[in-house]
């Protein structure tokens, strides 16, 4: 049982997943700072407040309906998705494209047995 657990833990996928979760948590601080320290002040400069919570708010009986709060959450989601796309997805896609182009530019080396058979064929073609 311990050997199976050790094999499971040391399997590459589990370690990659753990690293991804940790990096994702750390990246959350960057995205939060981007939104709180840059985007929300820009929104405040344009609209007079850093979010839309007070927009389209009204009372219905004893309840307060805040449509602006939903708008704030949607805008934050879109800004977060845009930040992740620009900061992570685009650079990784460019890196993968460059890597693929470099691999395609390399001449493909034939396997060792093919090289040996080619040499034998060439030797057999030579006149005696």
TADA-V812942 format. One record per residue. N is the residue number from 1. PSI is psi in whole degrees, -180 to 180 (none if undefined). OMEGA is omega in degrees with one decimal (* if undefined). NEAR is the number of other ideal C-beta (glycine too) atoms within 8 Angstrom. Layout:
N PSI OMEGA NEAR
N PSI OMEGA NEAR
//
This chain:
1 -43 179.8 4
2 -37 178.6 5
3 -42 178.0 6
4 -41 178.2 7
5 -43 179.0 8
6 -43 178.2 8
7 -40 179.6 8
8 -46 -176.8 8
9 -38 -176.8 8
10 -1 176.4 7
11 141 -174.7 8
12 -39 -176.5 5
13 -40 -178.4 6
14 -43 179.6 10
15 -43 177.1 10
16 -41 179.1 8
17 -44 179.3 8
18 -43 178.5 8
19 -40 178.4 8
20 -41 178.9 8
21 -44 -180.0 8
22 -47 179.2 8
23 -39 177.5 8
24 -41 177.3 8
25 -41 178.1 8
26 -38 179.3 8
27 -27 177.5 10
28 -39 179.0 8
29 -39 179.0 8
30 -47 -178.8 10
31 -42 178.8 11
32 -44 178.3 8
33 -41 178.5 9
34 -45 -178.1 11
35 -49 -175.4 13
36 -36 -172.3 8
37 -18 -177.8 7
38 -56 -173.7 9
39 -51 -178.9 9
40 -41 174.4 11
41 -34 175.5 9
42 -41 176.4 8
43 -43 178.7 12
44 -38 179.4 10
45 -35 -178.4 5
46 -40 -172.5 6
47 -4 177.8 6
48 -8 176.0 4
49 154 -173.2 9
50 -4 178.0 6
51 179 -176.8 8
52 19 -173.8 11
53 -36 -177.5 10
54 -7 -178.6 7
55 136 177.1 8
56 35 176.7 7
57 137 177.8 11
58 163 -179.5 6
59 138 175.5 7
60 98 -173.3 6
61 -127 177.9 4
62 -2 -176.8 3
63 150 174.3 6
64 123 178.0 7
65 120 -177.0 8
66 89 178.8 10
67 -32 178.9 9
68 -33 177.6 13
69 -40 175.7 10
70 -41 178.2 8
71 -41 178.3 11
72 -45 -179.5 11
73 -41 179.4 8
74 -44 179.1 8
75 -44 178.1 10
76 -40 177.8 9
77 -47 -178.6 8
78 -39 178.2 8
79 -40 178.0 11
80 -45 178.9 10
81 -40 178.9 8
82 -41 179.1 8
83 -43 178.3 12
84 -42 -179.8 11
85 -47 -176.5 9
86 -40 -174.2 8
87 -24 -175.7 8
88 -56 -171.0 9
89 -50 -179.3 8
90 -50 179.3 9
91 -38 179.4 8
92 -40 177.3 8
93 -42 178.0 8
94 -42 178.3 8
95 -44 178.5 8
96 -38 177.3 8
97 -43 178.9 8
98 -41 178.8 8
99 -44 -179.7 8
100 -42 178.6 8
101 -38 178.7 8
102 -39 178.7 8
103 -38 179.5 7
104 -28 -179.7 6
105 -25 179.1 5
106 133 174.3 6
107 137 -177.7 3
108 126 -179.2 4
109 127 178.0 4
110 157 -179.9 6
111 160 -175.8 6
112 -41 -178.8 5
113 -34 176.9 6
114 -42 178.2 8
115 -43 179.9 9
116 -46 179.4 8
117 -37 177.5 8
118 -43 178.0 9
119 -42 178.6 8
120 -45 179.1 8
121 -45 -179.7 8
122 -38 177.8 8
123 -37 179.9 7
124 -27 179.7 6
125 -22 -178.4 5
126 140 177.5 6
127 151 -177.5 2
128 none * 2
//
